[in-house]
Amino acid sequence: MPIVAQSTETTDWVSRFADEVIEESERRAPGKPVVVASGLSPSGPIHLGNLREVMTPHLVADEIRRRGREVRHLISWDDYDRYRKVPAGVPGVDESWAEHIGKPLTSVPAPKGSSYPNWAEHFKAAMVEALAQLGVEFDGISQTAQYTSGAYREQILHAMKHRNDIDAILAQYRTKKAPKKQQQKAVDEAELEAEEGSGAASEDDGSSGSAGYFPYKPYCGGCGKDLTTVTSYDDDTTELSYTCTACGFAETVRLSEFDRGKLVWKVDWPMRWAYEGVVFEPSGVDHSSPGSSFQVGGQIVPIFGGKQPIGPMYAFVGISGMAKMSSSRGGVPTPSDALKIMEPQLLRWLYARRKPNQSFKIAFDQEIQRLYDEWDKLAAKVADGSALPADVAAYTRAVGTAAGELPKTPRPLPYRTLASVADITAGHEDQALRILSELDPEQPLASLDEARPRYDRAEAWINTYVPADQRTIVREEPDAELLKSLDEASRQSVRLLLDGLADHWSLDGLTHLVYGVPKVQAGFSADATPKELPPEIKTAQRAFFALLYHLLVGRDTGPRLPTLLLAVGQERVRTLLGE
């Protein structure tokens, strides 16, 4: 089967795929634009797992463009698929939407309050906006428009003419379902529902009955649903008769003139490969199993005079603390959700740095701060020339496309610092600017705009994903009881800090000061390195930090102390520490 090799080399996976795609395209359609494809079903929120279906061909297409070649990245919106279930947790949707099950997604009302004309357009819109932010260039194809305009009419008639050949291929896989494999670990409902990648893969593969097999499903002229059974078909006249099991409606139509129906998924997908001349399209790891849509499609596509695309199997994408995602569930994070708390460059990097067959997680919890630290460290290494070639390639693909660099934050201050400042200032921009301008007195921030959009992303993360009991509230008054109960060593440590505040009032200076106080108390230099210190100094530092947190915010943890001290301000710090 024509699958691109999944190498374990450390070189850039995108370049290797681009080489193979260009070579394959020249074999199949010399001199013509390279065609890569993705498929997305707007059956509900389009989640971050679905984004891999787009980002893998996007990155390859972009590399081909960088080489000066013409390439088309098609995104097929599977909006003519049937509405299969009412997703849980979607605002403006209740169980009354169950009456639309079986209709095309474009015939289902949008959630209450939506400005879009139907269900598919509502969920498509958020993804289109996210892709624009991510710099993804694509040609969108509505399958509703394709089917209802008659664009596929010849392909449908061809499939009906060759229905026995298609049936014979599908029959090889119509065996009794094997028992589910034993899972090594429990999986949640979302993981179990994320069984297939793109398209309505759980659809049946066509109706078989006394009249034979038919790979085509009409949408009922009475109720608009696909709960129909084809009862007869004449190849010469193209007359097709069907009945609806939902409402009892029956009619006879000429398929050569009829545009209210579609090919079943396992026939539809390979038909499109041939129709569009797709050379490269990834598919989910589930497609490696016998009888999956990709595998079966590879045997059906020659019937339409085409070839199966080459493309990697991609692994699922998770969220910190969650299993695989399913678009049929509401509340599963989407690209739009991710772009509210992280810049497009970081999100692109997460998909670019891992080969498609490697799974990874996207952080919506505290892990996002570590990810940003890692990203900033990579940026510094790229800038000074010390980054590895594969890391440079991933970074380059993250910060821009063949069309140019994505908009970026002029002063990319540490995300964890920005988050702490946003947390402490609770929306007061003048206070946030005061603190951030004191981080580096030699190069003070003149305007919050210099720290945007990263600052806005960090603020959104604090306000949306940090639980209320973990938010930072600075004390209004000193903790008189705690100050009174301090032993002499604790009083001395607080005095050493207060004495050094004025001379160390910057992020680096305060970092040196708070770590240095326990060293000085123990008789060492404030500049002593960890190798020069006994292990108990770390214990003393932790105890000192906990004391400061209790005196300032009433907890034993909080934002990094240097940031917290800057945020509180010298005068208030002195008051709260009992001066």
Summary of the structure (lengths in Angstrom):
residues: 579
radius of gyration: 29.7
end to end distance: 75.3
largest distance: 101.0
contacts: 1831
relative contact order: 0.10
helix: 47%
strand: 12%
